[in-house]
Amino acid sequence: MVTAALIVGAYYLGKQSDKMSISEANISSPTPNPSPSAISVTAIPKLTSKYDYAGWQTYTDSKAGFSIGYSPQEKILDKKEGEFVYFSRYRVVVYSDYDGGSRRQWFNSKFDTSTYQVAYEDYSVFRVNALIIKLSDPGSMGSTNVVIPRGREVYLYSASSGSESLDITKQIISTFKFL
């Protein structure tokens, strides 16, 4: 009887710890304050496998000091070295106004998230404590954003939620490196 109670208790605690350690609040999609303009994202076939990097290429921005991998299905739509690169399904924009404080506050100072539901997750990107911000709104696609701080810069990865899953975001972000 005691053994059964311990098993049930352990199962319950395990389920409680399985819940994401992501805080959620009702907030809205990012509406950029003065920052690079948004681009429309078109649907592209999904990656064939969660960790299939066959045929991937690397985009390197020497001026901004980073590189990121992209799949054969991706195309570079636009780029300006030191500032941004837009791929078919996602983009990386470099901001030079980070003060070393809260990554959430930095993001919220750039984008109006008041009409979205927001989920946050701390995530390590190239040995840096990054922040994944998942914005969702029943009436729109929402977006997945990753704030990657380094010194005064923030490297902001953004993708439409309709164009990729969180697993694919993590796969792409796993290729991000500082030079």
C-alpha positions in Angstrom: 0.0 0.0 0.0 2.8 2.4 1.0 4.7 1.4 -2.2 1.6 2.2 -4.4 1.2 5.6 -2.7 4.9 6.4 -3.3 4.6 5.4 -7.0 1.5 7.5 -7.5 3.1 10.4 -5.7 6.3 10.1 -7.7 4.3 10.0 -10.9 2.3 13.1 -10.0 5.5 15.1 -9.1 7.1 13.9 -12.3 4.1 15.2 -14.3 4.3 18.5 -12.5 8.0 18.9 -13.4 7.2 17.9 -17.0 5.2 21.2 -17.4 7.2 23.8 -19.2 9.0 26.3 -17.1 7.7 28.9 -19.4 5.6 31.8 -18.0 2.7 32.8 -20.0 0.8 36.1 -20.2 -1.8 37.5 -22.5 0.1 39.8 -24.8 0.1 40.6 -28.6 2.2 40.1 -31.7 5.2 42.2 -32.0 4.7 45.5 -33.7 8.1 46.9 -34.3 9.0 50.2 -32.9 11.5 52.0 -35.1 13.4 49.0 -36.4 14.0 47.1 -39.6 10.7 46.5 -41.5 9.0 43.1 -41.5 9.0 41.0 -44.6 6.4 38.6 -45.7 7.3 34.9 -45.3 6.2 32.3 -47.8 5.6 28.7 -47.1 8.5 26.4 -48.0 8.6 22.6 -47.6 9.4 21.5 -44.0 12.9 20.1 -43.2 13.0 16.4 -43.8 14.3 15.4 -40.4 14.7 17.2 -37.0 18.5 16.9 -37.2 19.2 16.3 -40.8 21.9 18.8 -41.8 22.8 17.2 -45.1 23.3 19.8 -47.7 23.1 22.8 -45.3 25.1 25.8 -46.1 26.5 28.5 -43.7 25.7 32.2 -44.0 28.5 34.2 -42.4 28.3 37.9 -41.5 31.9 39.0 -40.7 30.9 42.5 -39.9 28.2 41.4 -37.3 30.4 38.6 -36.2 28.1 35.6 -36.6 27.3 32.6 -38.8 24.1 30.5 -39.1 23.3 27.4 -41.1 20.4 27.2 -43.5 18.8 24.2 -45.2 18.8 23.6 -49.0 15.1 24.6 -49.0 16.0 28.1 -47.8 16.9 31.0 -50.0 18.5 34.3 -48.9 16.0 37.0 -49.8 17.9 40.0 -48.6 20.9 40.9 -46.5 22.9 43.9 -45.3 26.2 42.9 -43.7 26.4 44.0 -40.1 22.6 44.5 -39.9 20.4 41.7 -41.1 19.8 38.6 -43.2 16.3 37.5 -44.4 15.9 33.9 -45.4 12.7 32.4 -46.9 11.3 31.4 -43.5 13.2 33.3 -40.9 15.5 36.3 -40.4 18.3 37.4 -38.1 18.5 41.2 -37.3 21.4 42.7 -35.3 20.6 45.5 -32.8 23.3 47.5 -31.1 21.4 48.9 -28.1 21.5 46.1 -25.5 22.4 47.3 -22.0 23.0 43.9 -20.5 19.7 43.9 -18.6 16.6 41.8 -19.0 16.2 40.1 -22.3 12.4 40.2 -21.9 12.4 43.9 -21.2 14.7 44.5 -24.2 12.3 42.6 -26.5 9.2 44.3 -25.1 10.8 47.7 -25.7 11.2 46.9 -29.4 7.9 45.1 -30.0 4.3 45.6 -28.9 3.3 42.2 -27.6 0.2 43.4 -25.7 -2.3 41.5 -27.9 -0.5 38.2 -27.9 -0.2 35.2 -25.6 3.5 35.0 -24.8 5.6 32.0 -23.7 9.3 32.4 -22.6 12.0 29.8 -22.4 15.6 30.3 -21.5 17.8 28.5 -24.0 21.6 28.2 -24.5 22.8 29.3 -27.9 26.6 29.0 -28.5 27.3 29.2 -24.8 25.1 32.3 -24.4 22.0 32.5 -22.3 19.4 33.3 -25.0 15.6 33.7 -24.6 13.0 32.0 -26.8 9.8 34.1 -27.1 6.8 32.3 -28.6 4.0 34.7 -29.5 0.6 33.3 -30.4 -2.7 34.8 -31.3 -5.8 32.7 -32.3 -6.4 35.1 -35.2 -3.0 35.0 -36.7 0.1 32.9 -37.2 2.2 34.4 -34.3 5.9 34.2 -34.3 8.9 32.5 -32.7 11.8 34.8 -31.7 15.1 34.2 -30.1 17.0 37.0 -28.3 20.7 36.2 -28.4 22.7 38.9 -26.5 26.4 39.5 -26.8 27.9 42.7 -25.4 25.9 45.7 -26.7 24.5 43.6 -29.5 21.4 41.5 -29.7 21.0 39.0 -32.5 17.3 38.6 -33.0 16.1 35.4 -34.8 12.5 35.6 -35.9 10.2 33.3 -37.8 6.5 33.1 -38.4 5.0 30.3 -36.3 3.1 29.1 -39.3 6.4 28.4 -41.1 8.1 26.3 -38.6 7.8 24.5 -35.3 9.8 25.2 -32.1 11.9 22.1 -32.8 12.9 23.4 -36.2 13.7 26.8 -34.6 16.0 25.0 -32.1 17.6 23.0 -35.0 18.4 26.2 -36.9 19.5 28.1 -33.8 21.9 25.2 -32.9 23.9 26.2 -36.0 24.3 29.9 -34.8 27.9 30.7 -33.9 29.8 33.8 -33.0 33.0 34.4 -35.0 
